[in-house]
Amino acid sequence: MDAWKEACNSTSPSTIVIPRGTWSLSQVKLLAPNKAPVELQVQGTLQANPNPGQLPNKEGEWITINYVNYFTLSGGGVFDDQGQEAWKQNDCHKNRNCAKLPMNLSFNFVNNSIIRDVTTKDSKNFHVICILSHNVTFLRFTVSAPGDSPNTDGIHLGRDTMINIKDSIIKTGDDCVSIGDESKEIHIQNVTCGPGHGISVGSFGGYAVEKDVQEIYVTNCTFIGTQNGVRVKTWPSAPATLTVSDLHFEDLIMDNVSSPIIIDQEYCPHNLCKKDRPSSIKISNVSIKNIRGTTNTAEAVTFICSGLKPCENVEVGDIDLTYNGNQGPITTNCANVKPKFVGKQNPPVCATTAQSA
């Protein structure tokens, strides 16, 4: 902590080095503002206490970095949260009032910064949460956790602008990347996802204060054995009325993926929500292009849009997906949407409602 304070008070660029080796680390909050660029090089392995009950703040984050500008996290090191025991206590999949477990890395109000060449391993909860930040890049970033580790989103974004996730590998038990409300100009490029639940925009609608989402780009990514590929999800009977627009899912490879492409405006996990009226969230200006590979479920493309606010301006082009199971022919399922299509359509997407572009 003294080194961090000294670096933040310096008027010239500073570098803090955590050397090779394995080091135990309690909960840490690294707060700024800093007067000049700061680089934290983690070359070794940092290990958290495996027992969340012994942490000073059981529902906080393991490592929090707030209010920094021109910050670099690098070094090739590992943030090992040792979450195996904590996962046994996690019942959030069936209990909305579950006890929250600590997340691995939290970036809040971080601007003009880069996180590169580091690994987060076996987080008790989300691996990374990045909130209210601007112009942050995750480069050659690795997330490592088993496919059955619960609620372990790789990178969760919320109320951010200009976030780049590039050339990274994410293996976890939940969404590889999840994008929350008020996110804008999010670029996810050349990411390998799997195991995991895919890349998710949403869910939205749970809270009336949620704000619009726009300009989301997922390109040149590969999904391996994931539960979903790319997914947009909003709740029915939701108090929120935000819009979700300018979504671009392009040049994606699906390798034995369940549900490669989904828009789900009836998203209701574990039936923990009301379904008495359609979603009031508007989805528009969506491009889905050059998606190829294999699916292990017969329903390869799902567009279930809101009956109250149907999806608009959805363009689907050059889809080439092969079903590798034996539960009938490959299909699509569409409601409240009339997509435009170009190029190859395998399977024919929304064949009864589609328009030629």
C-alpha positions in Angstrom: 0.0 0.0 0.0 2.9 2.4 0.7 4.3 1.7 -2.7 0.9 2.4 -4.3 0.5 5.7 -2.4 4.1 6.8 -3.4 3.4 5.9 -7.1 0.1 7.8 -7.1 1.8 10.9 -5.6 4.6 10.9 -8.1 4.6 13.4 -10.9 6.6 11.1 -13.2 5.6 7.6 -14.4 6.0 4.8 -11.8 6.2 1.0 -11.9 5.4 -1.3 -9.0 6.7 -4.9 -9.4 5.4 -7.9 -7.5 8.2 -10.5 -8.3 7.9 -14.1 -9.2 6.8 -16.5 -6.5 3.5 -17.3 -4.7 2.2 -14.7 -2.4 -0.8 -14.6 -0.1 -2.9 -11.4 -0.3 -5.8 -10.2 1.8 -8.5 -7.9 0.4 -6.9 -4.7 -1.1 -8.3 -1.4 -2.2 -6.0 0.6 -4.5 -7.4 4.1 -4.6 -6.1 7.1 -6.5 -6.2 9.6 -8.2 -2.7 9.3 -9.6 -0.7 12.3 -10.8 1.2 10.4 -13.5 0.9 7.0 -15.3 1.3 4.0 -13.0 2.1 0.4 -14.0 1.5 -2.5 -11.6 3.5 -5.5 -12.8 2.4 -8.7 -11.2 5.0 -11.4 -12.2 4.1 -13.9 -9.6 1.0 -15.7 -8.3 -1.2 -13.9 -5.8 -3.5 -16.1 -3.7 -6.6 -15.2 -1.8 -7.9 -16.8 1.3 -10.0 -19.8 0.1 -12.6 -19.3 2.9 -14.8 -16.3 2.1 -15.9 -16.2 5.7 -12.5 -15.1 6.8 -12.4 -12.1 4.6 -12.9 -8.7 6.2 -15.6 -7.8 3.7 -17.3 -11.0 2.7 -19.4 -9.4 0.0 -16.7 -7.0 -1.4 -14.1 -7.6 -4.0 -10.7 -9.2 -3.4 -8.8 -6.5 -5.3 -10.3 -3.2 -6.1 -8.8 -0.5 -8.2 -10.6 2.8 -8.2 -10.2 6.3 -9.7 -7.1 5.8 -11.7 -6.1 7.3 -15.0 -3.4 6.0 -17.4 -3.0 2.8 -15.4 -1.4 -0.4 -16.6 -1.8 -3.9 -15.0 0.7 -6.3 -16.6 3.5 -8.8 -15.8 2.2 -12.2 -16.8 1.1 -13.1 -13.3 -1.9 -14.9 -11.8 -4.7 -13.7 -9.5 -5.7 -17.0 -7.9 -8.9 -16.6 -5.8 -9.0 -20.3 -4.8 -12.7 -20.4 -5.2 -13.4 -24.2 -5.1 -14.7 -24.2 -1.5 -16.8 -21.0 -2.0 -18.6 -22.5 -5.0 -20.1 -25.1 -2.7 -21.9 -22.3 -0.8 -23.3 -20.6 -4.0 -27.0 -21.0 -4.4 -27.6 -17.8 -6.5 -28.9 -19.9 -9.4 -32.0 -20.5 -7.3 -32.0 -17.8 -4.6 -32.2 -14.2 -5.7 -31.4 -13.2 -2.1 -28.3 -15.4 -1.9 -25.2 -14.3 0.0 -22.8 -12.5 -2.3 -19.3 -13.9 -2.7 -16.3 -11.7 -3.4 -15.2 -11.0 -6.9 -11.6 -11.3 -8.1 -10.8 -7.9 -9.7 -12.9 -4.7 -9.6 -12.2 -1.7 -11.7 -14.3 1.4 -11.0 -13.9 4.9 -12.5 -10.8 3.7 -14.4 -9.9 5.7 -17.5 -7.4 5.4 -20.3 -5.9 2.2 -19.0 -4.8 -1.3 -20.1 -4.9 -4.7 -18.4 -2.7 -7.1 -20.3 -0.9 -10.4 -20.0 -2.4 -11.4 -16.7 -4.6 -14.3 -15.6 -7.5 -14.5 -13.2 -8.1 -18.0 -11.8 -10.9 -19.7 -9.9 -12.8 -16.6 -8.7 -15.4 -17.1 -6.0 -17.8 -14.9 -8.0 -17.3 -12.8 -11.1 -13.6 -12.7 -12.2 -13.7 -9.1 -13.3 -16.2 -6.3 -12.9 -15.6 -3.0 -14.7 -18.0 -0.2 -13.9 -18.2 3.5 -14.9 -15.0 3.4 -16.8 -13.8 4.8 -20.1 -11.2 3.7 -22.7 -10.0 0.6 -21.0 -8.4 -2.3 -22.9 -8.1 -6.0 -21.8 -5.4 -7.4 -24.0 -4.1 -11.0 -24.0 -6.2 -11.4 -20.8 -6.9 -14.9 -19.5 -9.8 -16.2 -17.4 -9.4 -19.7 -16.1 -12.1 -21.6 -14.1 -14.0 -24.9 -14.6 -17.2 -25.0 -16.6 -19.2 -25.9 -13.5 -18.0 -23.0 -11.4 -21.2 -21.1 -10.6 -21.8 -17.4 -11.3 -18.2 -16.8 -12.4 -18.7 -14.4 -15.3 -15.4 -13.7 -17.0 -15.6 -9.9 -17.5 -18.8 -8.0 -16.5 -19.2 -4.5 -17.9 -21.6 -1.8 -16.8 -22.0 1.9 -17.5 -18.8 1.9 -19.4 -17.7 3.5 -22.7 -15.0 2.5 -25.1 -14.0 -0.8 -23.6 -11.9 -3.2 -25.7 -11.4 -6.9 -25.0 -8.9 -8.3 -27.5 -6.8 -11.4 -28.2 -8.0 -13.1 -25.0 -9.0 -16.5 -23.7 -11.9 -17.0 -21.3 -12.8 -20.3 -19.8 -15.3 -20.2 -17.0 -18.7 -21.4 -15.6 -20.9 -18.5 -16.7 -20.8 -15.7 -19.3 -17.4 -15.2 -20.8 -18.4 -11.5 -21.2 -21.6 -10.0 -19.9 -22.6 -6.4 -20.8 -24.8 -4.4 -18.4 -26.9 -1.3 -18.9 -25.6 2.1 -20.1 -22.7 0.5 -22.0 -21.6 2.1 -25.2 -18.8 1.4 -27.7 -17.9 -2.0 -26.5 -15.5 -4.0 -28.8 -14.9 -7.7 -28.2 -12.4 -9.0 -30.8 -10.5 -12.3 -31.3 -11.7 -13.8 -28.0 -11.8 -17.6 -27.5 -14.8 -18.4 -25.2 -15.4 -21.8 -23.7 -16.3 -23.5 -21.5 -18.9 -21.0 -20.4 -22.3 -19.5 -21.3 -21.1 -17.4 -24.2 -21.1 -13.6 -24.7 -24.2 -11.9 -23.3 -25.8 -8.5 -23.8 -28.0 -8.2 -20.7 -30.0 -9.2 -19.0 -32.0 -6.0 -18.9 -35.3 -5.0 -17.3 -34.8 -5.9 -13.7 -34.5 -2.3 -12.5 -36.4 0.8 -13.6 -33.2 2.9 -13.5 -31.5 1.0 -16.3 -30.3 3.1 -19.3 -29.8 2.6 -23.0 -27.1 0.3 -24.5 -25.6 0.9 -27.9 -22.7 0.1 -30.2 -21.7 -3.4 -29.2 -19.3 -5.2 -31.5 -18.4 -8.9 -31.1 -16.2 -9.9 -34.0 -13.7 -12.7 -34.9 -14.5 -14.7 -31.8 -14.5 -18.5 -31.3 -16.9 -20.3 -29.0 -16.0 -23.8 -27.9 -18.5 -26.1 -26.2 -20.4 -23.2 -24.7 -24.1 -23.2 -23.6 -24.7 -20.2 -25.9 -22.9 -18.3 -28.5 -24.0 -14.7 -28.6 -27.1 -13.8 -26.7 -29.3 -10.7 -26.0 -31.7 -11.1 -23.0 -34.4 -9.0 -21.5 -36.9 -9.7 -18.8 -40.7 -9.8 -19.4 -42.9 -7.6 -17.2 -39.9 -5.4 -16.6 -40.1 -1.9 -15.1 -37.2 -0.6 -17.4 -37.9 1.0 -20.8 -34.4 1.3 -22.2 -33.4 0.7 -25.8 -30.7 -1.7 -27.0 -29.4 -0.8 -30.4 -26.5 -1.1 -32.8 -25.5 -4.6 -32.0 -23.0 -6.3 -34.3 -22.2 -10.0 -34.1 -19.9 -10.8 -37.0 -17.3 -13.4 -38.2 -17.9 -15.9 -35.4 -17.0 -19.6 -35.2 -19.2 -22.0 -33.2 -17.6 -25.3 -32.2 -20.2 -27.7 -30.7 -22.2 -24.8 -29.2 -25.7 -25.0 -27.8 -27.9 -22.2 -29.0 -25.4 -20.3 -31.1 -27.5 -17.1 -31.7 -30.2 -15.9 -29.3 -32.4 -12.9 -28.8 -34.6 -13.7 -25.8 -37.0 -11.1 -24.6 -38.7 -13.7 -22.4 -35.6 -14.3 -20.3 -36.7 -15.5 -16.8 -34.0 -17.5 -15.1 -35.3 -20.3 -12.9 -38.8 -18.8 -13.1 -37.9 -16.0 -10.7 -39.8 -13.3 -12.5 -43.4 -12.3 -13.6 -44.6 -13.0 -17.1 -47.9 -11.2 -17.2 -46.8 -8.7 -19.9 -44.2 -8.5 -22.7 -40.8 -6.9 -22.3 -40.9 -3.1 -22.7 -37.3 -3.0 -23.9 -36.8 -2.1 -27.6 -34.1 -3.9 -29.6 -33.1 -2.5 -33.0 -30.3 -2.3 -35.6 -28.8 -5.7 -35.1 -26.4 -7.3 -37.6 -25.6 -11.0 -37.5 -23.1 -11.9 -40.2 -20.8 -14.8 -41.2 -21.6 -17.2 -38.4 -20.3 -20.7 -39.0 -19.6 -24.0 -37.3 -21.5 -26.7 -35.4 -24.3 -26.7 -32.9 -25.3 -29.6 -30.5 -28.9 -28.4 -30.3 -31.4 -28.6 -33.2 -32.6 -25.0 -32.6 -29.6 -23.0 -33.9 -31.1 -19.5 -34.1 -33.7 -18.1 -31.7 -35.2 -14.6 -32.1 -38.0 -14.3 -29.4 -38.7 -10.6 -29.5 -41.2 -8.6 -27.5 -44.9 -8.6 -28.5 -45.1 -5.0 -27.1 -42.0 -3.7 -28.9 -41.0 -6.0 -31.7 -37.4 -6.1 -32.8 -36.6 -3.8 -35.7 -33.9 -3.7 -38.4 -32.4 -7.1 -37.8 -30.1 -8.2 -40.6 -28.9 -11.8 -40.9 -26.3 -12.7 -43.4 -24.1 -15.7 -44.3 -25.1 -18.2 -41.7 -23.7 -21.7 -42.0 -24.4 -23.9 -39.0 -24.4 -27.7 -38.9 -26.3 -29.7 -36.3 -24.2 -32.6 -35.0 -27.0 -34.3 -33.0 -29.9 -36.7 -33.8 -33.0 -34.8 -32.5 -34.4 -34.0 -35.9 -33.4 -31.4 -38.5 -31.7 -28.1 -37.6 -34.3 -25.3 -37.0 -34.8 -21.7 -36.1 -37.5 -20.1 -33.8 -38.7 -16.6 -34.3 -41.4 -14.3 -32.9 -42.2 -10.6 -33.3 -39.4 -10.0 -35.8 -39.1 -9.7 -39.5 -35.4 -9.9 -40.3 -33.7 -9.0 -43.5 -31.3 -11.6 -44.9 -28.4 -11.7 -47.3 -26.1 -14.5 -48.5 -26.2 -18.0 -47.3 -28.9 -19.1 -44.8 -28.2 -22.5 -43.3 -30.5 -23.1 -41.6 -33.1 -20.7 -43.2 -33.5 -18.1 -40.5 -37.1 -17.2 -39.7 -38.1 -18.6 -43.0 -41.8 -17.7 -42.7 -41.2 -14.1 -41.7 -37.9 -13.0 -43.3 -37.5 -10.3 -45.9 -34.9 -10.2 -48.7 -32.6 -7.2 -48.4 
